[in-house]
Structures are given as C-alpha cells and as structure tokens.
Amino acid sequence: MGLGNLRQMIGVILLTLAVVGTASVPARAATTRPSPATKPSNNAQNPEATDLTQLSLEDLMHVEVTSVSKESQKISEAPASVTVIGQDDIQRSGLGSIPELLRLAPGLDVAQINANSWAVTSRGMNGLLADDLLVLIDGRSLYTPAYGGVTWNAVGYPLQDIDRIEVIRGPGSTLWGSNAVNGVVNIITKSSQDTQGLLMDVRGGTQQDQGTVRYGGQIDDDTYYRVYSQYQYSGSGDDSQGNPAHDQWQGLQSGFRLDRIPSSSDTLTLQGDFYEHRADEMTSSLLVSEPYTYYENGGDILGRWTHKESDRADSSLQAYYDRQVLTDSPVGYEQDTFDAQFQDRLPIGNEQELTWGLGARDHFIRFTPLPMVTIDPIYDNEYILNGFLQDQITLVRDRLQWFLGSKLEYNSLTQLEVQPSTRLLWTPDQRNSFWGAVSRSARLPSAYEDSNIGIGPLHAGTDDPEAENTLSYEVGYKLQPAKTVTMDVTGFYNSYNDLIVTIPNLAIPNAYEYANAASAQSYGGELSVNWQATPNWRLSASYSCLAVDAQNPRDNLAEDFTPESELSYIERSSPRNQFQIHSYQNLTDRLQLNTSLYFVDQLKTVNEGTATGFQDVPDYFRLDVNLRWAIRRNMSLTVGVQNALQTRHYEFGSVDSVASPAEVPRTVFADWTMTF
C-alpha cells in the first residue's frame, strides 16, 4: 500500500470518528462518576493526572514510577537509577522525536547515525541495533528478535500524547525479561480521557517537517477515545565532504486508543497503531546500488484490563499482536508477534508485598533477502514462556526494604534462562536514601545470529550461540540537601560473559560464524543534580563516565581467533565521558527560554590504522536553544535552533555497511500547536 492510498484511508477514518465524536457526549460538558482517572488526588500519588510543570523539586522526588518494581513507588524510594521525562521536559526541550528525547536522560548514550538511523543504549556497547536495551510503549515490547535491538525510526507517537518516559539505567530482566540487560525505556501514553478535543501540531525546519492531528471524544459517561495521524519527514544530511548523504526518511503513522472505566476499580483499554515508512540509505555493499531505498510498514493492536482492589493489591491482563515488515533491504523480514501477560500484586501481612506474573510470547519470522543473499532457515518460529516472582519485604518500617525476585524463561533457542535480582533500600530520613543491587540478566541470540547466511562470496554460519549473560552490581544514593536541590549518584560494575561476536571459520575460506567468543567488563558512575534557582528558573546537570574492557576467553584457540575489530567495537562504541546542562526559565507568564548544552566524548578505534570498520568520531559540544510562547490558553509557538555551535558533526561511526553514518547538521525550526 502506497503512502498516498494510506493517507486517503486515514483521512476517511479520522473524518468518520470525528463525526461520531461530535455526535456523542460533548467532551467539555461531560460528567462522570469518580474513577481511577478522575477522582481527586494529590499529584504525587497520581502521576497520570499530574502536571509536572506545577511541581517543585521536592514534589518531583515524590512523583511515582512503575517500571522499577511494576508497582507505583516514589522516585526517591525506587532502588534503581531511574529518570522520568515528563510532558514539561518534552515541551521545553524542543526535540521532535522519541529517540531525540532520550538525550534528556542522564547517562543514556544517544547518537544519531544519519537522518533515518539511531544508536541508543545505556552503559556501553552501542550500535545501530543495540541489543542490551529493552524499549516498551504501554507494555508492548519494541525489541526486534529478527536482528536484536530496536528500529528507532519505527518508534513514533504524537509527543503531546505521551504522559511520561521512564528510563531505568541498569538491568531490569527480573521483571521485564531477557534483553533488559543494560536498561529499560518505558514509554507511557496518556489515557484518552486526558486527551479530549482536537489537537493540531505543525513543525517545520531546515531538517525536519512534521504534522500531527489528534481528536479525542466520548462515547458515553464511561468510555473515551482518541484517534491520531502523524506525518514526519527528515531531509538528507551531509557526509564529511559536505555532499548529500542520501539518507532522507519519511513516515506516516496513525492509530487509536479506547478507554472504558466501568467502575472505580476497573479500567479497560484497547489501542492500536499502523505505519508506513520509506528511507534512503548509502551502502558500501556490492549487493545493492548506491544509494538505495528500503521500506518499513507494520501495525499493532493491544488490549489491557486492570483491576485495583486497594493501594497494595491490583492485577492486570494484557495481550497484543504486532507485525513488522522490512522490504528492499539486503536482508528484509516479516515478523509477527503474539504476546499475553498476567500480573498480580497482593499484600502478605503488613510488612510484605508479593508481585507475580505469567506470560507467553510467540515470534514468527520470515526472512526476505535479496537475490545475492542466501539464508537458512528462511523461516524461524520462536516462543518464550515466562514467570516471575518478586517479594518486597519491609525489614524496618519506613527505613529498610528488601526486594528479592527472579524471572524464569523457557525459550525455543536456549531453553531455560534464570534471571534473579536482589535489591536493598535504606531510607534513614525523608531526604536521604541508599540502595544497592545485584542482578543476573540474559540477552537471547537474534534469529539472524542463529542462521546460516551467504552474502556473495562470503559465508556466515552459526556456532549455535547460547544466550549472553551478565552479572551486574549497583550502588546508589539519592539526597535532597535543601528544598531547592536534589542529587542522584550511582556506581556500577557489569561482567558480561558469552558475548556473541563474529569469528573466522578456520575450516572454510572467506567464511565466519557467530559464536559466544568474547567477554567484557564495564564500570562507571552517573551523577545528576537539579536546582530550583528561583521560582521561575530551574537548572539541571548530569555527568556520566564509562570504561569497557573486552577479552577473548577462549584460550585454547589462536590468539587472533576473535578479531581485534570485534573487541575494539565492544570497548569503543560508547563515549567514556558525557555531561549535559539544562536551563528552563520563565521570562514571563507566557514566555519561556529553554537552553541545553551537551558534551559527548570521542569514539576512537584502539590502534591507529587498525581495520575495524568503525570510524573515529571526535568529541563534540551541542547547544540547543528555543523560545516557547504561549500565545493564548490553547495555542503555543516554539522557535529554536539545535546544534547551534557547529554547522554539522558526526555522532556515531557505524560498523554496518547497511547504515552509513552522516553528519548531523545545525537545525532551525518552528513548532505551532493548537487545541480546541
């Protein structure tokens, strides 16, 4: 289906639903009985109804997150490194996409490879498909088992309808399962009850154009809905000689959400999305012409029931279907995912809470390579059966808590994977909290790594790789020395074993294979500080440092069995040092000045002249400045410049011939939003 036909179909759907919504109960005049989404509550206890722009720093420490323990808990009492990117941060940043917004999270490594590709991870080993970071949107996994990792240009959603993005740096496999090795990004969208009426947003600039239309209405006193459509375009960047990089991208995504609140304890949600994207790409491969064009399309539908008995007891049942299709790529694929999960939380006495769950997931993958590529098997059917149990025990009331749990997964690739974790939280008073954790997590081989591949004269086989496994140690300290200052400090050490890398096949010329032939250790720290300098001026700053050492543990093999390029990439694909400073200032009641300064350290190969396939990337500073004007209550205009200090700069050096790096240019933009 072409973009033109898709637009016509979306227009008909939007018009039909808009008419239905207009004919139903008026959104502004609606009255409903108290429900979980409407009953009065203080902001700290109900984050989905919270306007983070109105909270002080002290209040923000009490905003609740759900991604750390799969239950609501205050940020100050969460035994993990967690950051919340709220709607205020989204508006003030001036950033126009979800991967760009993740730049705001301290310690996260976000690099734009070119106009259509991103490398995003936490705590090392970044890449086009960084496979140690788990990303979810409303509980639906965006991880791609065909290749491993996340296809970021397919991660789209109207930014105005995102409630918050919870970013956990560090392992989350005990609750979220395999592949949550270095972190979890949980994107949580707003209830359709909170997005009533019509919204229009238009963004234009020297590099990116975007248009969004969303309409929310009410079917009856208990049922709300919204529909949306969003078009995005990113122009081609430049290479180091200033020539066009032929990496432009355009996409169209539409979707809906339906929320029914039949009682004060139950909520039913049905939502879905579908998209079609087109991207141009340069390549050094002999398989396709240079440049070439590839296409992505897909869709999803998700249903969820939640039941809340009390503040300490609730349950949920969720199921979704997701389809992804990549065509006209050297190795394209069709991927269908079916997933169902049940979770229950219940108190045991006054000092203990037990959270448990069961789930099943099935992936059906069909590779669609170009004629010069062979892959065996062409089909792959993978399944995962899982269960988890976490016990939260209060050892000393209001002072000392112990979190103990494990995830058990049985999958068709590596059979049983056990991923336990233990966490301890000590809060001597309301302004200080200390925590520590030890966790084991696993990363499953992708279907591509478990296949035999022939590319022209080259051949890639498989050594039947097992799951990668990681043992992680973390300590953290959160404090509030004054009402206007908060701080968060974290230290970590990770030991990675059985890392899957490509190694030469000594028995076959021009051949290599995937094998668990490397290990690594990473260690470092993260510091973030927030300061409410005046009632109208807020400052935040963060610094992170990282070191990675990689080895070939297979001592019985030749010294060069694991190529130096593989070890170099593991060690040098993430910067050693990063810092950022954000300034949010209210000049008047209607005018905001927002400034962000980023520094990212260099990415450099181990030895000069070593053929690693990973080009050196110099360190860089990035300055973003924007002015946001609330013209009136329902209209705003933002104008700004991104990367103001440089005409253009590289952010990542790719090792994949299918995604050639391009320089990120300076961008001037304007964004107009209006609601009715």
Steps between C-alpha positions, in 0.01 A plus 500: 500500500649837399516806720239674287240227541583471868443872551160480331394208719617679814311812399176303467556335840574832671200670342267215596619488859491877528134498394425223751681695770316821420168320519582340834509658844694831479843459656500830686152454641548139603442395855617166631495324830832482687739250345873428519559761233264771628474486878685774687845411627822677571744519212766283657258209535351513150773562242270445202293799610806703596607823334874483563535866405331598827716287733792616709820295515384359831174388339683353201694266730161359602365447148433129465651265242387150410787354295741413783282257699184481281316695769470869581780633717659839557814582303681565828406149619573307181805270543639574153637775276178638356420821312156629402466710184165671546282711275665820626843368397360398160352844435799699623764291323382590150599149387279338240528120536516230767869406447593868518309536829712227655795742486342657810562188713829520695744224409313383192709476182300646210667545161343583166668290228325676212160651420322164534714297744585527870724327752355507853604306808607524862837413654690390194506300173294737289407440139237518227325208669619532859368172636539553877228766539131406528251760375124483563203719422197439723634154585562394137860401428668680208798263502555333161592130539579470127819705541502596868459856623253775409429655160472857625358659186195274551452628858258786447214652698354852540720654768209699642325173592793351692442518875859420592805296403654298783866421440672238715878482466609152600349151478126442511481137391353370827170671418517574127681191374795434271674779306447755782873471578621860513172683540127539439319784323128496577290746297162557666229681303211699643155359560258608228298668778786752531519576124151624418434742217697581186878554490702619202877530498720612212880498513723631225871555475818474300526126563170361627130554420215350699124525518266347759122493530328340799138493603361374831136444581260323732259219411317489834560596862753219543666471158755732337700478178755678287629460145812653350705523186858624474724567200877546536778587259875527559717646226832360391808587702855547372813291503840629615557667160170683516335283235142370546497175695181373331346402833164680493204339674123544500229322690128500570354352818141491624322338788229502763443443870179408681467512881197376690469554876197294609574533873736669743721189503502385137639642176481349151733622224514420129754671278671452168736662249610447143781663304684512170852642462740555213872563543797561270836355594861498383692176514843357425343161426519348151147362537303816424551816302626805683281661627197275540153527655340267753150489648358419842136448589306332774242535770392385843192457713501471879232430761542540876282454809612637836329444832595685818374367832705731724826695509681171564302258282438509125512279194517536123457292186649616170527354150627645173580416139781679317610476136817646344605480135832616352534481120759589233778466757792255449337272758139605553251320720139454601444464873178414686487506881225373730536581870286447811592593858325479837623677815371502857610690812377413847596584859626240745442648843601858566868475409506303174373532142521227240491568125482211258412439138481254213534556128556354156638650179528356150706648215459388140781636281541461124815643342470656151858546372607649168589250224876500576437413866416156632378429851415171669253454654286749312226457763541515875236439765609596852301484822560610858312380807569704811413551862632740761473547874614800704467534876523844661576459869504784753779419745469828693183701445562821300875430510619172345349299213619186321396413144564139400381332183572314179375458146492150351479471122486192284566578134541300182857624438692452825244326721495610865627844605493599868533874572498576875551830678530624856472866600528676835362848573587700815324832563634642831279809454283670238795676335743211459479152351769239429457192283700211364424218258643180353332364185545235234358562153507333160497607135356242260659443156311667218354290220768645269779384734343153510499464119743405221547792263670526162581845362659480157835322546480528881335253731382548857411190695397444858664329792153460655559790741362489851355798684735774614491544876594794721558538873442858616587679825354844578502747788317830519432800720212747463490811713325831537733730696254791468148554372642648180770236431490127423788267413533142373828304495547148360798266461493172305709202390385251235659169404391378154560138403442297183467811282398411144752624242601408147813286479687345205400151398845343474369204297337702219669781302321839501265379771419603854249396765316635801626358829513577873866594471549820704456639848513854639483709813352848525510735795425863565280752673221750445420825681200727451407823682183712485482853639199732518708818488196731515123439479529563124834335422592133524843353425602137461837342426639150468832325442575137417823308452543153351785256436472169314762225473449206262685167473499174308458234773554204267863440596517168320460672164735719300569840650333679209196272490276787611600784265634813663231696321230319699667573835571859392136555415383363836739733683467817294140517377391719795661824624709496818366835622175690453342800669199719441352819647139614458359843584121552511407864561159667507563852372131593540177310562485425126863491388760230574871491413642147492866413449686167492874439470636149435855365491577154359850351509675357196450153356839374389640170370759320716801519266558753228469332163318194632226397257208492739222623273428758772606852410631742759248755626644817664351632822244773457293762680136551406299809597120513462306823564129565457241761592150374581211749489155411636306727267181420683361218713457259209781611268879500522794571271856376547796621293855380550833379373666164566873432476561875501877475557585299188388491140499119522667215689515122511345322798570135415728289280309203367642150452203395291523554124119527490498824705764749395565786745428859406566827678223650712438855375405816683121530496270800528134419568157634595224298666137619524241319715130572541222320687121540475 
